[in-house]
Amino acid sequence: QVQLVESGGGLVQAGGSLRLSCATSGRTFRPYAMGWFRAAPGKEREFAAAISWSAGNTYYADSVRGRFTISRDTAKNTVALQMNSLKPEDTAVYYCGAQVAGPGKYDYWGQGTQVTVSS
């Protein structure tokens, strides 16, 4: 069983930065990809960023491209999301997900970490 645990959320002023981390535990872990999603109050969870595990290719939603950077550490099995130039509309619960069984489907999720950006 794979477990994902997010950390690093908090309250920050607009224009500030936060760094989220996702730690993994459980069986030998080699996902196809990992990603960050977010759910704003009253809205469905949406994609923010993803990274392929082997090649390190990165993908971003238009709303975060140029401000957020996703990275992974294959030795420690962790993934991070550096968030700069934060905006109030970035306020959401951020979830880490992993594609383990096969590419394209996220089958493991963390419990989420709250990010609040004040104006």
Biopython code that builds the backbone (N, CA, C, O; Angstrom):
import numpy as np
from Bio.PDB.StructureBuilder import StructureBuilder

atoms = [
    (1, "GLN", "N", (0.840, -1.189, 0.000)),
    (1, "GLN", "CA", (0.000, 0.000, 0.000)),
    (1, "GLN", "C", (0.882, 1.249, 0.000)),
    (1, "GLN", "O", (1.845, 1.337, 0.761)),
    (2, "VAL", "N", (0.551, 2.194, -0.844)),
    (2, "VAL", "CA", (1.298, 3.442, -0.941)),
    (2, "VAL", "C", (0.563, 4.516, -0.155)),
    (2, "VAL", "O", (-0.659, 4.638, -0.242)),
    (3, "GLN", "N", (1.306, 5.279, 0.601)),
    (3, "GLN", "CA", (0.723, 6.408, 1.327)),
    (3, "GLN", "C", (1.428, 7.688, 0.913)),
    (3, "GLN", "O", (2.650, 7.724, 0.776)),
    (4, "LEU", "N", (0.649, 8.727, 0.718)),
    (4, "LEU", "CA", (1.173, 10.042, 0.360)),
    (4, "LEU", "C", (0.794, 11.027, 1.454)),
    (4, "LEU", "O", (-0.351, 11.042, 1.906)),
    (5, "VAL", "N", (1.744, 11.847, 1.882)),
    (5, "VAL", "CA", (1.498, 12.821, 2.931)),
    (5, "VAL", "C", (2.029, 14.177, 2.495)),
    (5, "VAL", "O", (3.226, 14.354, 2.267)),
    (6, "GLU", "N", (1.109, 15.130, 2.387)),
    (6, "GLU", "CA", (1.491, 16.486, 1.986)),
    (6, "GLU", "C", (1.847, 17.332, 3.210)),
    (6, "GLU", "O", (1.365, 17.087, 4.316)),
    (7, "SER", "N", (2.687, 18.314, 2.988)),
    (7, "SER", "CA", (3.027, 19.275, 4.032)),
    (7, "SER", "C", (3.420, 20.591, 3.374)),
    (7, "SER", "O", (3.665, 20.642, 2.169)),
    (8, "GLY", "N", (3.480, 21.655, 4.171)),
    (8, "GLY", "CA", (3.959, 22.934, 3.668)),
    (8, "GLY", "C", (2.895, 23.978, 3.411)),
    (8, "GLY", "O", (3.211, 25.117, 3.066)),
    (9, "GLY", "N", (1.635, 23.603, 3.576)),
    (9, "GLY", "CA", (0.581, 24.584, 3.368)),
    (9, "GLY", "C", (0.570, 25.626, 4.471)),
    (9, "GLY", "O", (1.273, 25.495, 5.473)),
    (10, "GLY", "N", (-0.238, 26.666, 4.276)),
    (10, "GLY", "CA", (-0.343, 27.705, 5.281)),
    (10, "GLY", "C", (-1.002, 28.946, 4.737)),
    (10, "GLY", "O", (-1.624, 28.930, 3.676)),
    (11, "LEU", "N", (-0.853, 30.037, 5.492)),
    (11, "LEU", "CA", (-1.423, 31.326, 5.137)),
    (11, "LEU", "C", (-0.310, 32.241, 4.649)),
    (11, "LEU", "O", (0.720, 32.376, 5.310)),
    (12, "VAL", "N", (-0.512, 32.871, 3.492)),
    (12, "VAL", "CA", (0.496, 33.763, 2.927)),
    (12, "VAL", "C", (-0.205, 34.933, 2.257)),
    (12, "VAL", "O", (-1.336, 34.805, 1.788)),
    (13, "GLN", "N", (0.467, 36.065, 2.216)),
    (13, "GLN", "CA", (-0.085, 37.224, 1.534)),
    (13, "GLN", "C", (0.101, 37.103, 0.022)),
    (13, "GLN", "O", (1.005, 36.421, -0.460)),
    (14, "ALA", "N", (-0.769, 37.774, -0.700)),
    (14, "ALA", "CA", (-0.654, 37.796, -2.156)),
    (14, "ALA", "C", (0.743, 38.271, -2.562)),
    (14, "ALA", "O", (1.283, 39.226, -2.002)),
    (15, "GLY", "N", (1.306, 37.582, -3.543)),
    (15, "GLY", "CA", (2.657, 37.883, -3.982)),
    (15, "GLY", "C", (3.719, 37.059, -3.290)),
    (15, "GLY", "O", (4.879, 37.059, -3.704)),
    (16, "GLY", "N", (3.334, 36.358, -2.244)),
    (16, "GLY", "CA", (4.278, 35.555, -1.494)),
    (16, "GLY", "C", (4.491, 34.179, -2.099)),
    (16, "GLY", "O", (3.987, 33.871, -3.179)),
    (17, "SER", "N", (5.251, 33.355, -1.381)),
    (17, "SER", "CA", (5.618, 32.024, -1.864)),
    (17, "SER", "C", (5.375, 30.978, -0.792)),
    (17, "SER", "O", (5.409, 31.265, 0.405)),
    (18, "LEU", "N", (5.135, 29.777, -1.242)),
    (18, "LEU", "CA", (5.050, 28.591, -0.386)),
    (18, "LEU", "C", (5.644, 27.425, -1.138)),
    (18, "LEU", "O", (5.643, 27.396, -2.368)),
    (19, "ARG", "N", (6.151, 26.465, -0.389)),
    (19, "ARG", "CA", (6.670, 25.242, -0.985)),
    (19, "ARG", "C", (5.957, 24.052, -0.356)),
    (19, "ARG", "O", (6.047, 23.824, 0.851)),
    (20, "LEU", "N", (5.255, 23.308, -1.179)),
    (20, "LEU", "CA", (4.570, 22.096, -0.722)),
    (20, "LEU", "C", (5.456, 20.890, -0.976)),
    (20, "LEU", "O", (6.193, 20.833, -1.961)),
    (21, "SER", "N", (5.371, 19.934, -0.075)),
    (21, "SER", "CA", (6.099, 18.681, -0.237)),
    (21, "SER", "C", (5.143, 17.511, -0.096)),
    (21, "SER", "O", (4.144, 17.581, 0.621)),
    (22, "CYS", "N", (5.467, 16.445, -0.787)),
    (22, "CYS", "CA", (4.675, 15.219, -0.711)),
    (22, "CYS", "C", (5.642, 14.061, -0.448)),
    (22, "CYS", "O", (6.479, 13.727, -1.288)),
    (23, "ALA", "N", (5.510, 13.472, 0.711)),
    (23, "ALA", "CA", (6.342, 12.325, 1.079)),
    (23, "ALA", "C", (5.571, 11.048, 0.828)),
    (23, "ALA", "O", (4.352, 11.004, 0.997)),
    (24, "THR", "N", (6.279, 10.012, 0.425)),
    (24, "THR", "CA", (5.642, 8.730, 0.144)),
    (24, "THR", "C", (6.165, 7.663, 1.076)),
    (24, "THR", "O", (7.297, 7.744, 1.552)),
    (25, "SER", "N", (5.351, 6.674, 1.336)),
    (25, "SER", "CA", (5.768, 5.542, 2.151)),
    (25, "SER", "C", (5.006, 4.323, 1.688)),
    (25, "SER", "O", (4.013, 4.434, 0.969)),
    (26, "GLY", "N", (5.465, 3.180, 2.094)),
    (26, "GLY", "CA", (4.818, 1.949, 1.697)),
    (26, "GLY", "C", (5.751, 1.066, 0.893)),
    (26, "GLY", "O", (6.968, 1.079, 1.083)),
    (27, "ARG", "N", (5.171, 0.316, 0.011)),
    (27, "ARG", "CA", (5.963, -0.629, -0.759)),
    (27, "ARG", "C", (6.902, 0.108, -1.713)),
    (27, "ARG", "O", (6.813, 1.326, -1.865)),
    (28, "THR", "N", (7.770, -0.613, -2.329)),
    (28, "THR", "CA", (8.690, -0.034, -3.301)),
    (28, "THR", "C", (7.909, 0.863, -4.254)),
    (28, "THR", "O", (6.940, 0.440, -4.885)),
    (29, "PHE", "N", (8.344, 2.073, -4.336)),
    (29, "PHE", "CA", (7.537, 3.089, -4.993)),
    (29, "PHE", "C", (8.210, 3.548, -6.261)),
    (29, "PHE", "O", (9.285, 4.146, -6.218)),
    (30, "ARG", "N", (7.588, 3.274, -7.393)),
    (30, "ARG", "CA", (8.080, 3.792, -8.657)),
    (30, "ARG", "C", (6.876, 4.129, -9.522)),
    (30, "ARG", "O", (6.439, 3.313, -10.333)),
    (31, "PRO", "N", (6.341, 5.334, -9.348)),
    (31, "PRO", "CA", (5.152, 5.716, -10.103)),
    (31, "PRO", "C", (5.482, 6.040, -11.552)),
    (31, "PRO", "O", (6.649, 6.240, -11.888)),
    (32, "TYR", "N", (4.497, 6.094, -12.393)),
    (32, "TYR", "CA", (4.662, 6.598, -13.747)),
    (32, "TYR", "C", (4.794, 8.121, -13.712)),
    (32, "TYR", "O", (5.574, 8.712, -14.459)),
    (33, "ALA", "N", (4.018, 8.734, -12.831)),
    (33, "ALA", "CA", (4.044, 10.189, -12.701)),
    (33, "ALA", "C", (3.429, 10.570, -11.362)),
    (33, "ALA", "O", (2.722, 9.782, -10.733)),
    (34, "MET", "N", (3.714, 11.789, -10.947)),
    (34, "MET", "CA", (3.052, 12.347, -9.764)),
    (34, "MET", "C", (2.575, 13.741, -10.099)),
    (34, "MET", "O", (3.128, 14.423, -10.962)),
    (35, "GLY", "N", (1.535, 14.149, -9.393)),
    (35, "GLY", "CA", (0.971, 15.449, -9.709)),
    (35, "GLY", "C", (0.408, 16.142, -8.494)),
    (35, "GLY", "O", (0.225, 15.551, -7.430)),
    (36, "TRP", "N", (0.142, 17.409, -8.690)),
    (36, "TRP", "CA", (-0.540, 18.231, -7.689)),
    (36, "TRP", "C", (-1.866, 18.711, -8.266)),
    (36, "TRP", "O", (-1.937, 19.213, -9.388)),
    (37, "PHE", "N", (-2.890, 18.544, -7.480)),
    (37, "PHE", "CA", (-4.211, 19.020, -7.818)),
    (37, "PHE", "C", (-4.665, 19.956, -6.706)),
    (37, "PHE", "O", (-4.067, 19.983, -5.631)),
    (38, "ARG", "N", (-5.719, 20.720, -6.962)),
    (38, "ARG", "CA", (-6.230, 21.615, -5.926)),
    (38, "ARG", "C", (-7.739, 21.728, -6.020)),
    (38, "ARG", "O", (-8.326, 21.610, -7.096)),
    (39, "ALA", "N", (-8.353, 21.958, -4.873)),
    (39, "ALA", "CA", (-9.799, 22.118, -4.797)),
    (39, "ALA", "C", (-10.091, 23.393, -4.027)),
    (39, "ALA", "O", (-9.867, 23.465, -2.819)),
    (40, "ALA", "N", (-10.595, 24.403, -4.735)),
    (40, "ALA", "CA", (-10.996, 25.648, -4.099)),
    (40, "ALA", "C", (-12.354, 25.454, -3.434)),
    (40, "ALA", "O", (-13.090, 24.537, -3.797)),
    (41, "PRO", "N", (-12.697, 26.300, -2.470)),
    (41, "PRO", "CA", (-13.991, 26.163, -1.794)),
    (41, "PRO", "C", (-15.151, 26.165, -2.781)),
    (41, "PRO", "O", (-15.291, 27.073, -3.600)),
    (42, "GLY", "N", (-15.976, 25.132, -2.685)),
    (42, "GLY", "CA", (-17.141, 25.037, -3.543)),
    (42, "GLY", "C", (-16.868, 24.597, -4.963)),
    (42, "GLY", "O", (-17.776, 24.589, -5.794)),
    (43, "LYS", "N", (-15.624, 24.227, -5.258)),
    (43, "LYS", "CA", (-15.278, 23.823, -6.626)),
    (43, "LYS", "C", (-14.708, 22.424, -6.637)),
    (43, "LYS", "O", (-14.257, 21.912, -5.612)),
    (44, "GLU", "N", (-14.732, 21.810, -7.809)),
    (44, "GLU", "CA", (-14.179, 20.473, -7.960)),
    (44, "GLU", "C", (-12.653, 20.538, -7.997)),
    (44, "GLU", "O", (-12.061, 21.579, -8.284)),
    (45, "ARG", "N", (-12.050, 19.416, -7.703)),
    (45, "ARG", "CA", (-10.599, 19.333, -7.754)),
    (45, "ARG", "C", (-10.119, 19.508, -9.193)),
    (45, "ARG", "O", (-10.695, 18.946, -10.125)),
    (46, "GLU", "N", (-9.058, 20.295, -9.359)),
    (46, "GLU", "CA", (-8.535, 20.554, -10.694)),
    (46, "GLU", "C", (-7.033, 20.314, -10.722)),
    (46, "GLU", "O", (-6.345, 20.405, -9.705)),
    (47, "PHE", "N", (-6.552, 20.007, -11.913)),
    (47, "PHE", "CA", (-5.134, 19.754, -12.123)),
    (47, "PHE", "C", (-4.334, 21.035, -11.991)),
    (47, "PHE", "O", (-4.760, 22.091, -12.458)),
    (48, "ALA", "N", (-3.157, 20.942, -11.346)),
    (48, "ALA", "CA", (-2.251, 22.081, -11.256)),
    (48, "ALA", "C", (-0.920, 21.805, -11.954)),
    (48, "ALA", "O", (-0.472, 22.597, -12.783)),
    (49, "ALA", "N", (-0.289, 20.674, -11.613)),
    (49, "ALA", "CA", (1.018, 20.367, -12.188)),
    (49, "ALA", "C", (1.289, 18.876, -12.064)),
    (49, "ALA", "O", (0.748, 18.203, -11.186)),
    (50, "ALA", "N", (2.135, 18.370, -12.957)),
    (50, "ALA", "CA", (2.516, 16.959, -12.915)),
    (50, "ALA", "C", (3.937, 16.805, -13.424)),
    (50, "ALA", "O", (4.465, 17.665, -14.129)),
    (51, "ILE", "N", (4.552, 15.668, -13.042)),
    (51, "ILE", "CA", (5.909, 15.386, -13.468)),
    (51, "ILE", "C", (6.041, 13.893, -13.728)),
    (51, "ILE", "O", (5.608, 13.079, -12.912)),
    (52, "SER", "N", (6.629, 13.533, -14.847)),
    (52, "SER", "CA", (6.876, 12.115, -15.127)),
    (52, "SER", "C", (8.054, 11.661, -14.278)),
    (52, "SER", "O", (9.028, 12.394, -14.106)),
    (53, "TRP", "N", (7.959, 10.448, -13.751)),
    (53, "TRP", "CA", (8.942, 10.027, -12.747)),
    (53, "TRP", "C", (10.304, 9.729, -13.360)),
    (53, "TRP", "O", (11.327, 10.116, -12.794)),
    (54, "SER", "N", (10.340, 9.059, -14.487)),
    (54, "SER", "CA", (11.623, 8.663, -15.065)),
    (54, "SER", "C", (12.333, 9.836, -15.748)),
    (54, "SER", "O", (13.501, 10.115, -15.476)),
    (55, "ALA", "N", (11.607, 10.514, -16.638)),
    (55, "ALA", "CA", (12.238, 11.551, -17.444)),
    (55, "ALA", "C", (12.204, 12.922, -16.792)),
    (55, "ALA", "O", (13.006, 13.793, -17.129)),
    (56, "GLY", "N", (11.282, 13.117, -15.863)),
    (56, "GLY", "CA", (11.161, 14.429, -15.235)),
    (56, "GLY", "C", (10.467, 15.464, -16.088)),
    (56, "GLY", "O", (10.611, 16.663, -15.849)),
    (57, "ASN", "N", (9.707, 15.016, -17.092)),
    (57, "ASN", "CA", (8.953, 15.970, -17.899)),
    (57, "ASN", "C", (7.867, 16.608, -17.039)),
    (57, "ASN", "O", (7.222, 15.931, -16.238)),
    (58, "THR", "N", (7.671, 17.898, -17.208)),
    (58, "THR", "CA", (6.711, 18.630, -16.379)),
    (58, "THR", "C", (5.546, 19.169, -17.200)),
    (58, "THR", "O", (5.682, 19.476, -18.384)),
    (59, "TYR", "N", (4.412, 19.273, -16.547)),
    (59, "TYR", "CA", (3.183, 19.742, -17.169)),
    (59, "TYR", "C", (2.479, 20.672, -16.186)),
    (59, "TYR", "O", (2.455, 20.412, -14.983)),
    (60, "TYR", "N", (1.913, 21.747, -16.701)),
    (60, "TYR", "CA", (1.275, 22.739, -15.844)),
    (60, "TYR", "C", (-0.066, 23.175, -16.411)),
    (60, "TYR", "O", (-0.262, 23.219, -17.626)),
    (61, "ALA", "N", (-0.989, 23.498, -15.502)),
    (61, "ALA", "CA", (-2.214, 24.172, -15.911)),
    (61, "ALA", "C", (-1.853, 25.595, -16.306)),
    (61, "ALA", "O", (-0.900, 26.177, -15.786)),
    (62, "ASP", "N", (-2.619, 26.141, -17.225)),
    (62, "ASP", "CA", (-2.351, 27.511, -17.688)),
    (62, "ASP", "C", (-2.380, 28.499, -16.523)),
    (62, "ASP", "O", (-1.643, 29.486, -16.524)),
    (63, "SER", "N", (-3.219, 28.236, -15.545)),
    (63, "SER", "CA", (-3.405, 29.174, -14.438)),
    (63, "SER", "C", (-2.190, 29.279, -13.525)),
    (63, "SER", "O", (-2.062, 30.248, -12.777)),
    (64, "VAL", "N", (-1.286, 28.282, -13.577)),
    (64, "VAL", "CA", (-0.127, 28.301, -12.680)),
    (64, "VAL", "C", (1.205, 28.344, -13.428)),
    (64, "VAL", "O", (2.253, 28.559, -12.818)),
    (65, "ARG", "N", (1.167, 28.144, -14.731)),
    (65, "ARG", "CA", (2.412, 28.104, -15.513)),
    (65, "ARG", "C", (3.164, 29.416, -15.358)),
    (65, "ARG", "O", (2.584, 30.496, -15.475)),
    (66, "GLY", "N", (4.460, 29.311, -15.093)),
    (66, "GLY", "CA", (5.297, 30.493, -14.908)),
    (66, "GLY", "C", (5.389, 30.946, -13.460)),
    (66, "GLY", "O", (6.255, 31.750, -13.116)),
    (67, "ARG", "N", (4.504, 30.438, -12.607)),
    (67, "ARG", "CA", (4.524, 30.791, -11.184)),
    (67, "ARG", "C", (4.850, 29.592, -10.302)),
    (67, "ARG", "O", (5.506, 29.738, -9.271)),
    (68, "PHE", "N", (4.399, 28.417, -10.699)),
    (68, "PHE", "CA", (4.617, 27.192, -9.932)),
    (68, "PHE", "C", (5.669, 26.327, -10.620)),
    (68, "PHE", "O", (5.780, 26.312, -11.845)),
    (69, "THR", "N", (6.431, 25.613, -9.810)),
    (69, "THR", "CA", (7.415, 24.671, -10.332)),
    (69, "THR", "C", (7.312, 23.362, -9.589)),
    (69, "THR", "O", (7.406, 23.330, -8.362)),
    (70, "ILE", "N", (7.118, 22.272, -10.327)),
    (70, "ILE", "CA", (7.054, 20.942, -9.726)),
    (70, "ILE", "C", (8.410, 20.265, -9.907)),
    (70, "ILE", "O", (9.061, 20.416, -10.941)),
    (71, "SER", "N", (8.822, 19.521, -8.890)),
    (71, "SER", "CA", (10.091, 18.799, -8.962)),
    (71, "SER", "C", (9.950, 17.499, -8.202)),
    (71, "SER", "O", (9.045, 17.336, -7.384)),
    (72, "ARG", "N", (10.875, 16.555, -8.485)),
    (72, "ARG", "CA", (10.837, 15.291, -7.746)),
    (72, "ARG", "C", (12.242, 14.888, -7.349)),
    (72, "ARG", "O", (13.230, 15.270, -7.976)),
    (73, "ASP", "N", (12.296, 14.108, -6.291)),
    (73, "ASP", "CA", (13.552, 13.522, -5.825)),
    (73, "ASP", "C", (13.354, 12.018, -5.862)),
    (73, "ASP", "O", (12.698, 11.452, -4.987)),
    (74, "THR", "N", (13.919, 11.368, -6.872)),
    (74, "THR", "CA", (13.689, 9.933, -7.057)),
    (74, "THR", "C", (14.397, 9.097, -6.004)),
    (74, "THR", "O", (14.017, 7.949, -5.775)),
    (75, "ALA", "N", (15.408, 9.641, -5.366)),
    (75, "ALA", "CA", (16.097, 8.905, -4.302)),
    (75, "ALA", "C", (15.272, 8.888, -3.021)),
    (75, "ALA", "O", (15.229, 7.884, -2.310)),
    (76, "LYS", "N", (14.622, 10.004, -2.738)),
    (76, "LYS", "CA", (13.814, 10.107, -1.524)),
    (76, "LYS", "C", (12.337, 9.822, -1.777)),
    (76, "LYS", "O", (11.542, 9.763, -0.839)),
    (77, "ASN", "N", (11.970, 9.642, -3.062)),
    (77, "ASN", "CA", (10.559, 9.410, -3.425)),
    (77, "ASN", "C", (9.667, 10.533, -2.919)),
    (77, "ASN", "O", (8.634, 10.285, -2.297)),
    (78, "THR", "N", (10.065, 11.748, -3.183)),
    (78, "THR", "CA", (9.260, 12.901, -2.802)),
    (78, "THR", "C", (9.018, 13.786, -4.021)),
    (78, "THR", "O", (9.766, 13.750, -4.998)),
    (79, "VAL", "N", (7.978, 14.561, -3.937)),
    (79, "VAL", "CA", (7.671, 15.532, -4.982)),
    (79, "VAL", "C", (7.338, 16.847, -4.300)),
    (79, "VAL", "O", (6.725, 16.859, -3.233)),
    (80, "ALA", "N", (7.735, 17.943, -4.907)),
    (80, "ALA", "CA", (7.530, 19.257, -4.325)),
    (80, "ALA", "C", (6.839, 20.179, -5.323)),
    (80, "ALA", "O", (6.896, 19.968, -6.534)),
    (81, "LEU", "N", (6.198, 21.187, -4.797)),
    (81, "LEU", "CA", (5.582, 22.215, -5.623)),
    (81, "LEU", "C", (5.983, 23.573, -5.053)),
    (81, "LEU", "O", (5.511, 23.978, -3.991)),
    (82, "GLN", "N", (6.848, 24.259, -5.764)),
    (82, "GLN", "CA", (7.242, 25.611, -5.385)),
    (82, "GLN", "C", (6.247, 26.582, -5.996)),
    (82, "GLN", "O", (6.066, 26.623, -7.213)),
    (83, "MET", "N", (5.605, 27.359, -5.138)),
    (83, "MET", "CA", (4.567, 28.275, -5.595)),
    (83, "MET", "C", (5.005, 29.708, -5.320)),
    (83, "MET", "O", (5.168, 30.105, -4.166)),
    (84, "ASN", "N", (5.191, 30.474, -6.376)),
    (84, "ASN", "CA", (5.598, 31.864, -6.271)),
    (84, "ASN", "C", (4.496, 32.776, -6.796)),
    (84, "ASN", "O", (3.569, 32.336, -7.475)),
    (85, "SER", "N", (4.622, 34.051, -6.464)),
    (85, "SER", "CA", (3.653, 35.055, -6.935)),
    (85, "SER", "C", (2.219, 34.599, -6.687)),
    (85, "SER", "O", (1.369, 34.671, -7.575)),
    (86, "LEU", "N", (1.968, 34.138, -5.495)),
    (86, "LEU", "CA", (0.658, 33.576, -5.171)),
    (86, "LEU", "C", (-0.430, 34.634, -5.238)),
    (86, "LEU", "O", (-0.214, 35.805, -4.926)),
    (87, "LYS", "N", (-1.598, 34.185, -5.654)),
    (87, "LYS", "CA", (-2.757, 35.059, -5.807)),
    (87, "LYS", "C", (-3.889, 34.539, -4.907)),
    (87, "LYS", "O", (-3.902, 33.357, -4.561)),
    (88, "PRO", "N", (-4.827, 35.399, -4.529)),
    (88, "PRO", "CA", (-5.954, 34.910, -3.718)),
    (88, "PRO", "C", (-6.697, 33.754, -4.379)),
    (88, "PRO", "O", (-7.224, 32.884, -3.685)),
    (89, "GLU", "N", (-6.747, 33.732, -5.698)),
    (89, "GLU", "CA", (-7.444, 32.640, -6.392)),
    (89, "GLU", "C", (-6.690, 31.320, -6.339)),
    (89, "GLU", "O", (-7.208, 30.298, -6.790)),
    (90, "ASP", "N", (-5.474, 31.323, -5.797)),
    (90, "ASP", "CA", (-4.752, 30.082, -5.575)),
    (90, "ASP", "C", (-5.175, 29.401, -4.277)),
    (90, "ASP", "O", (-4.752, 28.279, -3.997)),
    (91, "THR", "N", (-6.004, 30.071, -3.487)),
    (91, "THR", "CA", (-6.489, 29.493, -2.238)),
    (91, "THR", "C", (-7.245, 28.203, -2.518)),
    (91, "THR", "O", (-8.190, 28.191, -3.307)),
    (92, "ALA", "N", (-6.831, 27.121, -1.874)),
    (92, "ALA", "CA", (-7.424, 25.806, -2.120)),
    (92, "ALA", "C", (-6.774, 24.782, -1.196)),
    (92, "ALA", "O", (-5.765, 25.055, -0.545)),
    (93, "VAL", "N", (-7.368, 23.615, -1.159)),
    (93, "VAL", "CA", (-6.696, 22.456, -0.582)),
    (93, "VAL", "C", (-5.904, 21.803, -1.705)),
    (93, "VAL", "O", (-6.451, 21.502, -2.766)),
    (94, "TYR", "N", (-4.633, 21.590, -1.471)),
    (94, "TYR", "CA", (-3.747, 21.020, -2.483)),
    (94, "TYR", "C", (-3.497, 19.548, -2.162)),
    (94, "TYR", "O", (-3.163, 19.187, -1.033)),
    (95, "TYR", "N", (-3.667, 18.710, -3.182)),
    (95, "TYR", "CA", (-3.529, 17.264, -3.044)),
    (95, "TYR", "C", (-2.388, 16.760, -3.925)),
    (95, "TYR", "O", (-2.188, 17.215, -5.051)),
    (96, "CYS", "N", (-1.665, 15.820, -3.376)),
    (96, "CYS", "CA", (-0.638, 15.113, -4.119)),
    (96, "CYS", "C", (-1.238, 13.796, -4.615)),
    (96, "CYS", "O", (-1.936, 13.109, -3.869)),
    (97, "GLY", "N", (-0.968, 13.451, -5.855)),
    (97, "GLY", "CA", (-1.461, 12.202, -6.414)),
    (97, "GLY", "C", (-0.353, 11.452, -7.129)),
    (97, "GLY", "O", (0.635, 12.044, -7.562)),
    (98, "ALA", "N", (-0.526, 10.144, -7.248)),
    (98, "ALA", "CA", (0.472, 9.301, -7.904)),
    (98, "ALA", "C", (-0.197, 8.352, -8.888)),
    (98, "ALA", "O", (-1.255, 7.787, -8.611)),
    (99, "GLN", "N", (0.438, 8.189, -10.035)),
    (99, "GLN", "CA", (0.022, 7.191, -11.024)),
    (99, "GLN", "C", (0.917, 5.971, -10.820)),
    (99, "GLN", "O", (2.086, 5.976, -11.204)),
    (100, "VAL", "N", (0.362, 4.941, -10.220)),
    (100, "VAL", "CA", (1.167, 3.769, -9.871)),
    (100, "VAL", "C", (0.815, 2.553, -10.738)),
    (100, "VAL", "O", (1.708, 1.908, -11.287)),
    (101, "ALA", "N", (-0.463, 2.243, -10.861)),
    (101, "ALA", "CA", (-0.882, 1.045, -11.580)),
    (101, "ALA", "C", (-0.630, 1.178, -13.078)),
    (101, "ALA", "O", (-0.368, 0.182, -13.752)),
    (102, "GLY", "N", (-0.707, 2.389, -13.600)),
    (102, "GLY", "CA", (-0.497, 2.595, -15.016)),
    (102, "GLY", "C", (-0.517, 4.074, -15.324)),
    (102, "GLY", "O", (-0.971, 4.870, -14.502)),
    (103, "PRO", "N", (-0.030, 4.460, -16.500)),
    (103, "PRO", "CA", (-0.003, 5.886, -16.843)),
    (103, "PRO", "C", (-1.393, 6.431, -17.085)),
    (103, "PRO", "O", (-2.271, 5.735, -17.594)),
    (104, "GLY", "N", (-1.582, 7.689, -16.713)),
    (104, "GLY", "CA", (-2.819, 8.379, -17.034)),
    (104, "GLY", "C", (-3.872, 8.387, -15.956)),
    (104, "GLY", "O", (-4.797, 9.196, -16.018)),
    (105, "LYS", "N", (-3.769, 7.517, -14.969)),
    (105, "LYS", "CA", (-4.796, 7.475, -13.919)),
    (105, "LYS", "C", (-4.130, 7.608, -12.557)),
    (105, "LYS", "O", (-3.222, 6.849, -12.218)),
    (106, "TYR", "N", (-4.590, 8.576, -11.788)),
    (106, "TYR", "CA", (-4.079, 8.755, -10.436)),
    (106, "TYR", "C", (-4.816, 7.794, -9.501)),
    (106, "TYR", "O", (-6.032, 7.885, -9.329)),
    (107, "ASP", "N", (-4.058, 6.873, -8.902)),
    (107, "ASP", "CA", (-4.718, 5.880, -8.068)),
    (107, "ASP", "C", (-4.347, 5.953, -6.602)),
    (107, "ASP", "O", (-4.839, 5.161, -5.798)),
    (108, "TYR", "N", (-3.489, 6.891, -6.244)),
    (108, "TYR", "CA", (-3.192, 7.152, -4.842)),
    (108, "TYR", "C", (-3.214, 8.661, -4.604)),
    (108, "TYR", "O", (-2.760, 9.453, -5.430)),
    (109, "TRP", "N", (-3.765, 9.033, -3.428)),
    (109, "TRP", "CA", (-3.899, 10.451, -3.090)),
    (109, "TRP", "C", (-3.494, 10.693, -1.654)),
    (109, "TRP", "O", (-3.627, 9.819, -0.796)),
    (110, "GLY", "N", (-2.995, 11.898, -1.402)),
    (110, "GLY", "CA", (-2.761, 12.321, -0.041)),
    (110, "GLY", "C", (-4.026, 12.923, 0.544)),
    (110, "GLY", "O", (-5.062, 12.988, -0.118)),
    (111, "GLN", "N", (-3.932, 13.360, 1.787)),
    (111, "GLN", "CA", (-5.092, 13.890, 2.491)),
    (111, "GLN", "C", (-5.307, 15.370, 2.218)),
    (111, "GLN", "O", (-6.364, 15.913, 2.539)),
    (112, "GLY", "N", (-4.317, 16.023, 1.631)),
    (112, "GLY", "CA", (-4.445, 17.427, 1.273)),
    (112, "GLY", "C", (-3.841, 18.353, 2.300)),
    (112, "GLY", "O", (-3.747, 18.022, 3.482)),
    (113, "THR", "N", (-3.431, 19.529, 1.830)),
    (113, "THR", "CA", (-2.901, 20.568, 2.708)),
    (113, "THR", "C", (-3.496, 21.910, 2.271)),
    (113, "THR", "O", (-3.571, 22.211, 1.080)),
    (114, "GLN", "N", (-3.910, 22.697, 3.242)),
    (114, "GLN", "CA", (-4.608, 23.951, 2.946)),
    (114, "GLN", "C", (-3.615, 25.057, 2.621)),
    (114, "GLN", "O", (-2.636, 25.268, 3.337)),
    (115, "VAL", "N", (-3.888, 25.755, 1.529)),
    (115, "VAL", "CA", (-3.134, 26.954, 1.158)),
    (115, "VAL", "C", (-4.126, 28.109, 1.098)),
    (115, "VAL", "O", (-5.115, 28.051, 0.367)),
    (116, "THR", "N", (-3.859, 29.153, 1.866)),
    (116, "THR", "CA", (-4.726, 30.317, 1.883)),
    (116, "THR", "C", (-3.896, 31.552, 1.539)),
    (116, "THR", "O", (-2.885, 31.832, 2.183)),
    (117, "VAL", "N", (-4.336, 32.286, 0.520)),
    (117, "VAL", "CA", (-3.622, 33.486, 0.072)),
    (117, "VAL", "C", (-4.516, 34.680, 0.340)),
    (117, "VAL", "O", (-5.611, 34.782, -0.214)),
    (118, "SER", "N", (-4.051, 35.583, 1.190)),
    (118, "SER", "CA", (-4.843, 36.754, 1.540)),
    (118, "SER", "C", (-4.487, 37.924, 0.619)),
    (118, "SER", "O", (-3.354, 38.053, 0.156)),
    (119, "SER", "N", (-5.477, 38.760, 0.371)),
    (119, "SER", "CA", (-5.265, 39.903, -0.533)),
    (119, "SER", "C", (-4.767, 41.116, 0.229)),
    (119, "SER", "O", (-4.534, 42.167, -0.368)),
]
sb = StructureBuilder()
sb.init_structure("model")
sb.init_model(0)
sb.init_chain("A")
sb.init_seg("    ")
for serial, (resi, resn, name, xyz) in enumerate(atoms, 1):
    if name == "N":
        sb.init_residue(resn, " ", resi, " ")
    sb.init_atom(name, np.array(xyz, "f"), 0.0, 1.0, " ", f" {name:<3s}", serial, name[0])
structure = sb.get_structure()
